[in-house]
Amino acid sequence: GAGVSQTPSNKVTEKGKYVELRCDPISGHTALYWYRQSLGQGPEFLIYFQGTGAADDSGLPNDRFFAVRPEGSVSTLKIQRTERGDSAVYLCASSLYGGKTDTQYFGPGTRLTVL
Amino acid sequence: AQKVTQAQTEISVVEKEDVTLDCVYETRDTTYYLFWYKQPPSGELVFLIRRNSFDEQNEISGRYSWNFQKSTSSFNFTITASQVVDSAVYFCALTGGSQGNLIFGKGTKLSVKP
C-alpha cells in the first residue's frame, strides 16, 4: 500500500513569505505527527493530530507556525513570515491509533529553504 | 527530562565488519518505547524496531540485533557482516509522552566501505 507522502519535496522561498507544506498519511491512520529536522540533527517534534484535532502542539516554535487537518486525513503545515532559521526538512509521520504504543511511519519530507 | 544520546557521530567500517551503534536514554516514565530508524541518503526515515520497557529480551532480525539493558538505560544496535547498503544515518528514539511524540538522538552516520 501507499506510504506517507509529502508535497512539495523541495520548497525555496524568500524571507517574509508564507508557505504551506502538505502531508498525506497512510490510509486509515488516525494519528499524524509533524517533525522538523535541521542539518546534522535528529527530528524534533512539532505537533500531533488525533483525527481532526491537534492533541499536542507543544513543539511548535512560535505563533508563525500553524497546522490543520480538517477532515482527519491530509494535513497542512503553514508557516507565516518565514525566516532563514526556518530552513530545515519538515517530516510528517502517521500511525494507526496514535499514542506511545504505536509505530510511526515517516514520509520523505519537504526540504524548505528560506533565502 | 527525557533525552536520547547517541555519542557516536560517525562510524566508518569496511564491508563484512560487525558494528555496534550505541544509544543511551533518560526518562522518568515507567512505561516507554524505544525505536531505531534508518535514514538513507534519500532522506526517508525507515522504521527498524520498536521495543517496550517491559521487554528486555534481545532481538535478532537477520544481520541486525538489538541489546536492551534497562540497568544501564541503553538500547544498542549491532549490524553483523555490514554491507555497503547499510550506509545511512541511524537514529534512536524514545516516546516522549502519552501522545507518542518521539524524542530522537542526533543520529550516527554509518559509512560502510567496499
Boltz contact constraints between the chains, C-beta under 6 A:
constraints:
  - contact:
      token1: [A, 41]
      token2: [B, 106]
      max_distance: 6.0
  - contact:
      token1: [A, 42]
      token2: [B, 91]
      max_distance: 6.0
  - contact:
      token1: [A, 42]
      token2: [B, 104]
      max_distance: 6.0
  - contact:
      token1: [A, 42]
      token2: [B, 105]
      max_distance: 6.0
  - contact:
      token1: [A, 42]
      token2: [B, 106]
      max_distance: 6.0
  - contact:
      token1: [A, 42]
      token2: [B, 107]
      max_distance: 6.0
  - contact:
      token1: [A, 43]
      token2: [B, 104]
      max_distance: 6.0
  - contact:
      token1: [A, 45]
      token2: [B, 101]
      max_distance: 6.0
  - contact:
      token1: [A, 48]
      token2: [B, 99]
      max_distance: 6.0
  - contact:
      token1: [A, 48]
      token2: [B, 101]
      max_distance: 6.0
  - contact:
      token1: [A, 55]
      token2: [B, 99]
      max_distance: 6.0
  - contact:
      token1: [A, 56]
      token2: [B, 99]
      max_distance: 6.0
  - contact:
      token1: [A, 98]
      token2: [B, 100]
      max_distance: 6.0
  - contact:
      token1: [A, 99]
      token2: [B, 100]
      max_distance: 6.0
  - contact:
      token1: [A, 100]
      token2: [B, 33]
      max_distance: 6.0
  - contact:
      token1: [A, 100]
      token2: [B, 95]
      max_distance: 6.0
  - contact:
      token1: [A, 100]
      token2: [B, 100]
      max_distance: 6.0
  - contact:
      token1: [A, 102]
      token2: [B, 100]
      max_distance: 6.0
  - contact:
      token1: [A, 103]
      token2: [B, 47]
      max_distance: 6.0
  - contact:
      token1: [A, 103]
      token2: [B, 50]
      max_distance: 6.0
  - contact:
      token1: [A, 106]
      token2: [B, 45]
      max_distance: 6.0
  - contact:
      token1: [A, 108]
      token2: [B, 43]
      max_distance: 6.0
  - contact:
      token1: [A, 108]
      token2: [B, 44]
      max_distance: 6.0
  - contact:
      token1: [A, 109]
      token2: [B, 43]
      max_distance: 6.0
